[in-house]
Amino acid sequence: MMSSVSSLPRSTGVVVDYATLWLEILRELAPRIPRSQFITWFKDTAILGREEGKLVVGLPLPMSLGWHMEHYSALTLEAAQRIDSTILQIVYRVDVGLKDDAKRTLNLLEHFPEKKRRKLPGKQEVRLAEGLVSKILNPRYMLENFIVGSSNRLAYAACQAVSVQPGGRYNPLFLYGGVGLGKTHLLQATGNAILKLMPTATVVYTTTEDFTNQVIEAIQRQKMEQFRRRYRVVDVLIIDDVQFLANKERTQEEFFHTFNALYEEQKQIILSADRPPKELQLEDRLTSRFEKGMIADVSPPDYETRLAILVEKAQEYELFIDRTVLEFIAEHADQNVRELEGILMQVVAQYDLEQRVPTVKSIAEIMEKLSKDFYKEEDLVGFTVPPKRMASFQDVLEGVSRYYSVSVQDMIGSSRVREILIPRQIVMFLLKRYLRMSYERIGDVFSKRDHTTVINAVKKIEKVLQHDPQLLREVRALEKELDFV
């Protein structure tokens, strides 16, 4: 059994053994390095020997050498000299036999256990008051660990301001942007920051779907008054994905009254959607209230932000990836943060399960399997990527369906309701303009409609676009979402 390191004499050059000396040095180092980085870079390391004032430290992988020399050699020497003043230099040597060799290396997880954190309940919701339920805020979502770039700087600054002064000048706060760009992180991080400053505040975080379900349940049980009173005690109301309020008249009405009551009491309201208020299919009175406060978009991250996110995530996953590989991912995975994380998780699996060191070529192969669209030098990667896939008529149907919150079945059916008619005509317009489908073929898609019906629909949309800015914004948003422009 290893002797107690506390018995080590300091500054005398006397050591019990190399393992004990290394453990003592690591205990000096650990508080000065983030734990995830410490475990990653000092796992499977050991002292191999001493040579006239030089301490020889063994590293398990060649790729670790440059990182240690650049980032940790000075710190390691400083820590070593606090234990033994005769150590004058740190020398690194790669010994691949150290990897997973329990006899020669230390179990860092055993010697440096993670501090215990408060366990969250197994359920996903927490009851704040009688009948008042909130989704649990993810403690990992903090403003401090949100990567800020030009694409999200305004939204981040607004969230910071709200966290310090909820109910102030940025009320309501409305964030919008595509999927996977960090809106949910910002929403929950703001809630966490408010609770940190105001532990007794009643912060409710929910989704539009859950809010709608609560309205339906209250109607069924004839308890609308209780429902209304329930939300009047909230200090901060955070609702994700408010675009799904579309076509839900009763829910919009209840949300309108809840919004007014909280706003008049200077309670903070934070909302998110996939598009700005003017493009939502909501009642004008709701849209106008959303526009009273601060509106900030969260756009796809630029190259520098993508690279910063990858570096942060690689450290979080305790994974070393050469910077050129991270730069390659950042350059070619440019849609959203989830795309970056998805590729990185594939790399983690490759690293852990296959013991393969990630390279530009292996990443490119992963991206090809995931059907990611990117450009590269063929001689660098070694294979050809197929051209970008053109949207199909099914893509158009599903894209318009998502945008207007109507089903594909309703659009291709016989309903003449305006909420269905306009999306149907827009689909016909897009199919003709961008996919060059014949009027007859489009008619076949829409329950065998006559081609003259399609012609009239396309001409109507073309005409309305000339004088209706609202419809123009909607169609432009769809064209962008479907990669037509």
GUROFI-697148 format. One record per residue (C-alpha): residue in one letter; x, y, z. Coordinates in steps of 0.05 Angstrom, whole numbers, padded with zeros to 5 digits, always signed. Layout:
AXYZ ...
***
This chain:
M+00000+00000+00000 M+00025+00070-00018 S+00053+00106+00042 S+00021+00170+00066 V+00043+00230+00025 S+00033+00274+00086 S+00097+00243+00115 L+00139+00268+00057 P+00193+00316+00079 R+00194+00379+00037 S+00253+00415+00005 T+00302+00361+00023 G+00304+00318-00040 V+00282+00257+00000 V+00224+00217-00029 V+00190+00153-00011 D+00178+00130-00083 Y+00162+00160-00151 A+00087+00146-00146 T+00082+00181-00079 L+00123+00240-00103 W+00080+00247-00166 L+00016+00245-00125 E+00042+00300-00080 I+00061+00343-00140 L-00007+00331-00171 R-00041+00353-00106 E-00003+00418-00112 L-00024+00425-00185 A-00097+00405-00180 P-00125+00469-00150 R-00093+00511-00205 I-00123+00474-00264 P-00197+00463-00281 R-00215+00393-00259 S-00237+00368-00328 Q-00171+00391-00359 F-00131+00363-00301 I-00162+00294-00307 T-00155+00295-00383 W-00082+00315-00387 F-00053+00282-00325 K-00088+00214-00332 D-00038+00157-00344 T+00022+00201-00329 A+00078+00181-00282 I+00149+00197-00260 L+00197+00153-00299 G+00261+00174-00264 R+00308+00229-00242 E+00372+00253-00276 E+00416+00305-00240 G+00363+00354-00220 K+00316+00334-00277 L+00250+00301-00263 V+00229+00255-00321 V+00154+00254-00330 G+00123+00201-00374 L+00064+00217-00420 P+00020+00163-00451 L+00009+00194-00520 P+00053+00233-00568 M-00001+00285-00578 S+00003+00302-00504 L+00075+00325-00509 G+00065+00393-00542 W+00005+00410-00498 H+00043+00395-00433 M+00104+00433-00455 E+00063+00494-00475 H+00012+00495-00418 Y+00035+00455-00358 S+00111+00450-00356 A+00121+00514-00316 L+00064+00498-00268 T+00090+00427-00259 L+00160+00451-00244 E+00134+00502-00194 A+00093+00449-00159 A+00151+00399-00159 Q+00199+00450-00128 R+00150+00463-00072 I+00156+00389-00055 D+00230+00380-00071 S+00276+00440-00081 T+00329+00397-00115 I+00285+00389-00176 L+00310+00440-00227 Q+00277+00418-00292 I+00219+00378-00319 V+00234+00332-00377 Y+00179+00297-00415 R+00183+00229-00448 V+00128+00192-00485 D+00116+00121-00460 V+00055+00091-00494 G+00058+00033-00445 L+00032+00079-00390 K-00038+00081-00421 D-00086+00044-00375 D-00029+00014-00336 A-00057+00014-00265 K+00009-00012-00236 R+00051+00046-00261 T+00001+00103-00258 L-00047+00135-00209 N-00122+00130-00209 L-00137+00205-00211 L-00212+00196-00202 E-00198+00160-00137 H-00147+00210-00111 F-00184+00271-00138 P-00258+00256-00131 E-00308+00306-00159 K-00341+00348-00106 K-00410+00323-00091 R-00466+00364-00121 R-00537+00369-00099 K-00576+00315-00135 L-00635+00337-00176 P-00699+00298-00167 G-00711+00244-00219 K-00771+00280-00246 Q-00767+00335-00298 E-00814+00383-00263 V-00818+00418-00196 R-00880+00443-00160 L-00872+00515-00138 A-00941+00527-00108 E-01008+00495-00108 G-01021+00476-00180 L-00961+00516-00205 V-00910+00472-00241 S-00844+00490-00274 K-00795+00449-00313 I-00730+00441-00275 L-00676+00490-00299 N-00614+00454-00322 P-00558+00475-00274 R-00508+00467-00330 Y-00540+00525-00368 M-00506+00586-00340 L-00492+00654-00370 E-00419+00645-00351 N-00410+00584-00396 F-00448+00611-00456 I-00401+00624-00514 V-00412+00695-00538 G-00400+00717-00610 S-00425+00768-00659 S-00485+00724-00675 N-00513+00725-00604 R-00480+00783-00568 L-00543+00826-00564 A-00585+00769-00538 Y-00533+00751-00486 A-00526+00823-00463 A-00602+00829-00457 C-00604+00765-00415 Q-00550+00792-00370 A-00588+00857-00360 V-00652+00819-00344 S-00617+00774-00294 V-00594+00835-00255 Q-00659+00874-00259 P-00718+00829-00276 G-00781+00868-00294 G-00740+00928-00316 R-00730+00961-00383 Y-00723+00895-00422 N-00792+00869-00407 P-00814+00827-00443 L-00750+00797-00471 F-00763+00761-00536 L-00708+00717-00566 Y-00715+00686-00634 G-00674+00643-00681 G-00669+00575-00713 V-00662+00508-00678 G-00598+00490-00642 L-00571+00561-00635 G-00573+00567-00559 K-00640+00600-00544 T-00659+00548-00491 H-00590+00555-00459 L-00600+00630-00454 L-00671+00624-00427 Q-00652+00574-00372 A-00587+00609-00356 T-00624+00674-00344 G-00672+00638-00298 N-00614+00607-00260 A-00580+00675-00254 I-00643+00707-00227 L-00651+00652-00175 K-00579+00660-00154 L-00591+00734-00139 M-00663+00724-00114 P-00668+00654-00084 T-00740+00665-00061 A-00765+00687-00129 T-00818+00645-00164 V-00788+00629-00232 V-00831+00587-00279 Y-00799+00557-00341 T-00845+00520-00388 T-00860+00505-00460 T-00918+00529-00502 E-00941+00457-00507 D-00944+00448-00431 F-00978+00515-00422 T-01031+00495-00474 N-01042+00429-00439 Q-01054+00465-00373 V-01106+00510-00407 I-01141+00449-00436 E-01142+00414-00369 A-01169+00476-00334 I-01225+00482-00385 Q-01243+00409-00378 R-01245+00413-00303 Q-01279+00481-00303 K-01222+00511-00263 M-01202+00570-00305 E-01204+00618-00246 Q-01155+00575-00207 F-01111+00572-00269 R-01110+00648-00276 R-01095+00660-00202 R-01041+00608-00204 Y-00998+00648-00254 R-01010+00715-00222 V-00961+00698-00165 V-00903+00686-00214 D-00843+00732-00210 V-00811+00709-00275 L-00847+00671-00331 I-00803+00638-00384 I-00838+00605-00443 D-00801+00569-00499 D-00826+00562-00571 V-00884+00610-00570 Q-00893+00600-00645 F-00934+00539-00626 L-00988+00585-00599 A-01010+00592-00672 N-01082+00568-00686 K-01095+00558-00611 E-01145+00615-00600 R-01165+00598-00528 T-01093+00588-00506 Q-01074+00655-00538 E-01131+00688-00501 E-01109+00661-00433 F-01037+00676-00447 F-01056+00747-00466 H-01090+00758-00399 T-01033+00725-00361 F-00983+00768-00399 N-01021+00832-00383 A-01027+00815-00309 L-00953+00800-00300 Y-00932+00860-00343 E-00974+00908-00302 E-00942+00881-00238 Q-00872+00890-00269 K-00859+00816-00268 Q-00808+00792-00319 I-00831+00755-00381 I-00780+00719-00425 L-00802+00686-00490 S-00769+00649-00548 A-00791+00631-00618 D-00762+00609-00684 R-00778+00676-00718 P-00792+00749-00698 P-00860+00769-00670 K-00885+00799-00736 E-00876+00732-00771 L-00915+00692-00720 Q-00985+00671-00736 L-01013+00702-00673 E-01067+00752-00654 D-01045+00824-00667 R-01055+00843-00594 L-01005+00789-00572 T-00954+00809-00626 S-00958+00882-00605 R-00944+00864-00533 F-00884+00821-00552 E-00857+00882-00589 K-00863+00927-00527 G-00798+00902-00498 M-00731+00878-00523 I-00727+00834-00586 A-00660+00800-00600 D-00642+00748-00652 V-00595+00689-00642 S-00563+00675-00710 P-00519+00617-00733 P-00451+00626-00701 D-00393+00654-00741 Y-00328+00616-00750 E-00294+00645-00689 T-00353+00629-00645 R-00359+00558-00673 L-00286+00546-00658 A-00292+00573-00587 I-00352+00527-00575 L-00313+00467-00600 V-00254+00482-00556 E-00300+00490-00495 K-00338+00426-00511 A-00274+00386-00523 Q-00249+00406-00454 E-00317+00389-00424 Y-00314+00320-00455 E-00242+00313-00431 L-00219+00301-00502 F-00156+00324-00536 I-00165+00343-00609 D-00111+00377-00650 R-00129+00449-00664 T-00126+00438-00739 V-00181+00386-00732 L-00225+00433-00691 E-00213+00488-00743 F-00235+00440-00798 I-00300+00424-00761 A-00312+00498-00747 E-00302+00517-00819 H-00349+00465-00849 A-00403+00453-00796 D-00435+00522-00799 Q-00509+00511-00786 N-00518+00511-00711 V-00489+00490-00644 R-00524+00423-00644 E-00490+00405-00709 L-00422+00420-00677 E-00439+00379-00616 G-00465+00321-00658 I-00400+00316-00697 L-00359+00323-00633 M-00398+00267-00600 Q-00381+00222-00659 V-00308+00241-00648 V-00314+00224-00574 A-00342+00155-00592 Q-00287+00144-00642 Y-00234+00164-00591 D-00263+00123-00533 L-00287+00061-00569 E-00235+00054-00625 Q-00176+00088-00591 R-00168+00129-00655 V-00136+00197-00652 P-00181+00245-00691 T-00152+00272-00756 V-00179+00317-00810 K-00192+00257-00854 S-00229+00217-00800 I-00272+00278-00784 A-00287+00288-00858 E-00309+00215-00862 I-00355+00225-00801 M-00385+00288-00833 E-00397+00251-00898 K-00434+00195-00861 L-00475+00247-00826 S-00490+00278-00894 K-00461+00345-00874 D-00452+00394-00931 F-00382+00423-00934 Y-00326+00441-00981 K-00255+00418-00978 E-00192+00403-01017 E-00199+00332-01044 D-00125+00318-01037 L-00131+00338-00963 V-00189+00292-00946 G-00184+00239-00999 F-00255+00230-01024 T-00309+00266-01063 V-00371+00296-01030 P-00436+00293-01069 P-00466+00360-01089 K-00515+00393-01042 R-00584+00359-01045 M-00640+00401-01074 A-00703+00406-01032 S-00757+00358-01054 F-00832+00372-01058 Q-00838+00333-00992 D-00787+00380-00960 V-00829+00440-00983 L-00893+00409-00955 E-00861+00394-00888 G-00826+00462-00884 V-00890+00501-00896 S-00927+00454-00848 R-00877+00469-00792 Y-00877+00543-00807 Y-00953+00553-00805 S-00966+00498-00753 V-01015+00462-00799 S-01012+00389-00819 V-00990+00365-00887 Q-01054+00325-00891 D-01096+00387-00883 M-01057+00424-00936 I-01065+00371-00989 G-01138+00359-00968 S-01201+00396-00987 S-01207+00446-00930 R-01221+00518-00952 V-01207+00550-00884 R-01160+00610-00893 E-01110+00582-00843 I-01102+00523-00889 L-01114+00557-00956 I-01056+00607-00953 P-01003+00555-00934 R-01029+00509-00989 Q-01023+00565-01041 I-00953+00582-01016 V-00932+00509-01025 M-00958+00511-01097 F-00921+00576-01109 L-00855+00548-01083 L-00861+00483-01121 K-00872+00519-01186 R-00820+00573-01176 Y-00762+00533-01148 L-00774+00460-01166 R-00802+00477-01235 M-00858+00426-01227 S-00913+00428-01278 Y-00982+00454-01258 E-01010+00385-01272 R-00959+00350-01227 I-00972+00400-01171 G-01046+00387-01178 D-01034+00312-01171 V-00997+00324-01105 F-01057+00364-01079 S-01111+00310-01083 K-01115+00310-01159 R-01135+00384-01164 D-01145+00413-01233 H-01084+00449-01261 T-01124+00514-01268 T-01133+00514-01192 V-01057+00511-01184 I-01047+00567-01236 N-01095+00612-01198 A-01062+00597-01132 V-00992+00613-01158 K-01015+00677-01191 K-01052+00698-01128 I-00989+00691-01085 E-00947+00728-01136 K-00997+00785-01136 V-01005+00789-01060 L-00929+00789-01050 Q-00926+00855-01087 H-00966+00893-01035 D-00968+00850-00971 P-00903+00859-00931 Q-00925+00808-00879 L-00934+00752-00930 L-00869+00773-00964 R-00831+00764-00899 E-00862+00696-00888 V-00846+00671-00958 R-00775+00699-00954 A-00765+00662-00888 L-00790+00598-00919 E-00744+00607-00980 K-00685+00615-00934 E-00705+00556-00890 L-00711+00511-00952 D-00644+00536-00979 F-00675+00565-01042 V-00639+00631-01031 
***
